[in-house]
Amino acid sequence: MNRLDDDKIRLLLVDDEDGFRKIITKRLAKRGINPFQAASGEECLNILEKEPMDVVVLDVKMPGISGIDTLKVIKQEYEKIQVILLTGNVAVTDGIEGIKSGAFDYLTKPVEIDHLVNKIRQAFEIICLEEEKQKELEYRAKLEKKMIDTERLISLGTMSTGIAHEINNPLAIINESAGFMKYILSSSEMSNIPRKDALMMGIEKIEKSVKRASLITHQLLGHVKKQKSLLSNVDILSLLHETFGLMEKDIKDKQININWEIDNEKNIVWSDPYQIRQVLMNLLSNAVHALKENGSITLSTREIDDDIILEIKDNGVGIPRENLGKIFDPFFTTKSFDEGTGLGLFVVHKILSGLNGGIDVTSTVGKGSCFQIRLPKYDKSNG
Amino acid sequence: MIKIPAKVLIVDDEKDFVEMFSLRLNEQGEKVSTAHSGKDALKVLKKVAIDVVILDIRMPGMDGIDTLKQIKTLYPIVEVILLTGHGSTETAVEGMKLGAFDYLMKPADFKDIKIKIENARKRKDEQEERIRQAELRLLLRRSGDY
């Protein structure tokens, strides 16, 4: 361990002998470690309640709560803290009992200062290692969850495509039947039948609903993985300009500012321009929807390894934390049915997975959302 | 202008769809034949003169594309409009490269269907007319030889 880290060690020295404590503290300070001090087990526990500590050096023989009992409480309440026991010369059994109760190690008095410092460093090292291990575990759990999420979405995609296929056929029959009835009703022989208007209205409702249903099935089917997607060098910047062109009216109406922070060198990916355009269209129109008047959208690109990251950031209403895990699910929407099908982000996710890319999102309610699209720069399928 | 009825053949394994679709086309003055598989379609074509075939791409057995290839080999002048429940229009485009006149997505708008049938019929008529003219010229030239 690097000596420079010594001053990061938060150490508490517990001993009822004032003189001993002072000497040890002074010597430790010379070596860069500045310990807190406590004269009893009670005081030690009081300090721990207020101050986070890494290592406690604990005398076993103290009036009041004994060192061993203090140790037990520490291990129960603060599992990360490492404890080094100080025992009297003859009390080796105390040390052994201490280790059984969870102490890192024990030293017999009189203590050699370098020995103590080494033990403190070792104990701190263990803490650091464990923290790292913990971080790695968390990272791995997060990665695993993301993989599961992605897999789940992909299988949902496959299933929804299948369902959409099957639904289109009966929809076509309903559509033809309604159209046929409408045609018959409109013919001259039917011109005088009673309640014709009511029948007509019913038929029109059927036709309208067929249109709505087929909008959904077509949206789901529009991005079936193509057998031969036409891949080429795609300039994200010009696709963004094109997409904004299509949304000009909304942007003007809401007076939205667009901040371009696109690096001219970092906006070419090897991908399918039609699908990317679809992704941009969905994400940008979401951003515009999320914004109030005078809001802004910030676009930036950067490079990570062989990928280009495009960031689309808005300062709109944001997404509540409880919704963040669901926004890529099919049919999840906070809008009413005539404003959105709840398929936009699902389709975005599906397209990007199909293109060996990905998408991440961070969002704070009231502050806005940030979507990060990742796309490969080169053709990965050919190595 | 008086509408010239087109002789239409509808091919789809969805019988209810074929029935409703043909009723509607019939009402509008087209002459409709039906078939529920690619094989049936070829049988009908053998017996009945057809202008336009409306052909579902996804059928069990001989699929739409196979049927299309057969039709274009045996009756190259007959026009074919593909029907797809597929969102993926790739297959439909593939079909157009094989000689299909156009494609429609299910459920299709009836106005679109009518326009496409009409255009397909016109193209077939024009082609037939050109063939007649060419044959006529051939005949004239031959008679000129004497």
Contacts between the chains, C-beta under 8 A, distances in Angstrom:
chain1	res1	chain2	res2	distance
A	161	B	87	7.9
A	164	B	87	7.0
A	165	B	85	5.8
A	165	B	86	7.2
A	168	B	85	4.1
A	168	B	106	5.0
A	168	B	107	6.8
A	169	B	14	5.3
A	169	B	17	6.7
A	169	B	85	5.6
A	169	B	106	6.7
A	171	B	106	7.2
A	171	B	107	4.7
A	172	B	14	7.4
A	172	B	17	5.4
A	172	B	85	7.3
A	172	B	106	4.2
A	172	B	107	3.9
A	172	B	108	7.3
A	173	B	14	6.7
A	173	B	16	4.7
A	173	B	17	4.7
A	173	B	20	6.0
A	174	B	107	7.6
A	175	B	107	3.9
A	175	B	108	7.8
A	176	B	17	6.3
A	176	B	20	3.7
A	176	B	21	4.9
A	176	B	24	6.0
A	176	B	107	7.6
A	176	B	110	8.0
A	177	B	20	4.8
A	179	B	24	5.8
A	179	B	110	5.1
A	180	B	20	5.6
A	180	B	23	5.3
A	180	B	24	4.4
A	180	B	27	7.0
A	183	B	24	6.2
A	183	B	27	5.5
A	183	B	28	7.3
A	184	B	27	7.0
A	187	B	27	7.8
A	210	B	107	6.0
A	214	B	107	5.4
A	217	B	87	7.4
A	218	B	87	5.6
A	218	B	105	7.1
A	220	B	87	7.0
A	221	B	86	6.6
A	221	B	87	2.1
A	221	B	88	6.8
A	222	B	87	4.8
A	223	B	87	7.6
A	224	B	86	7.3
A	224	B	87	5.6
A	224	B	88	4.4
A	226	B	88	6.4
A	226	B	90	5.8
A	227	B	90	6.2
A	228	B	90	7.2
